[in-house]
Amino acid sequence: MNFRTFMVSSSLGVVALVACTSLKLAPSPSAAPSQELQRGFRPQQGPAEVQFTIAGGPDLVTPQVMRAFTAETLSVTSTQPGLVEATLPVDNEIGVKYQVVVRAVIAPADAGSTRVRLYGERTITSVTTDPLDVQRIDGGMYGRSGATWVSLLRIAAALQPDSSRRVVVLPE
């Protein structure tokens, strides 16, 4: 392993920080299933989300999306025209809370079809302050966030079996 030492001086003295430059992290447990499922999608670059078009108007597609969420154990917590949302229970870690919210944005597309965009966000909050970070979930994340990404891919594959009409948007 290669180590680098950084010296930081302050009014309290000199502190040495040692960083490992060749440390390799293990891939997320959701990475392999995510990559396998993503093979049936057309890849694009941008904020992580899954997109597809499906036959029928938004009023017919919304109940299908809700059933697909439920089949993936994503309990729908909110619906309104054009939006289905599932808020997962908060994970409490030492000093930090993790909240995952999954959304389906449903909008009319070409005549007789509907475009569905699925994405999730993970909010990290200190137990004493406002949100520290909000991130789009993707297949490289650990824990529930990574598993939720795999669920979004499965929902898209179940609702739109034609892989030419499914897109996975991945961060650069």
TAQUIBEL-V830249 format. One record per helix or strand. SS is the DSSP state (alpha for helix, beta for strand). FROM is the first residue (numbers start at 1). TO is the last residue. Records with the same first field share a line. If there is no record, write none. Layout:
BEGIN
SS: FROM-TO  FROM-TO
END
This chain:
BEGIN
beta: 3-10  13-20  42-45  49-55  78-80  83-87  91-93  96-108  113-126  131-136  166-170
alpha: 31-38  58-71  143-159  163-165
END
